[in-house]
Amino acid sequence: QEKIDKAPTIDAVPGVHAYWYGSEFDGYADGNPVYDTWGCSHCHEEVSAEGFPPDYNYCPYCGAKMDSKEE
């Protein structure tokens, strides 16, 4: 117990969850915009991916887990 009490502690940051939102499009398909640039809902950095949100499980800029739904 004494070793546990003396062990250093950390300030853990809760996990951040986010989603991709379309930020720039260059045309339409069936009346819907076809996005080629997508932004992270947490840090708002952008990545390129034609037509569909990037296939990243995490944002490459801030590390947010991309599993949330758009609000």
Secondary structure, DSSP 8 states (H G I E B T S, - for coil): -HHHHHS---------EE-EEEEEEEEEETTEEEEEEEEETTT--EEE-SSS----SB-TTT--EE-----
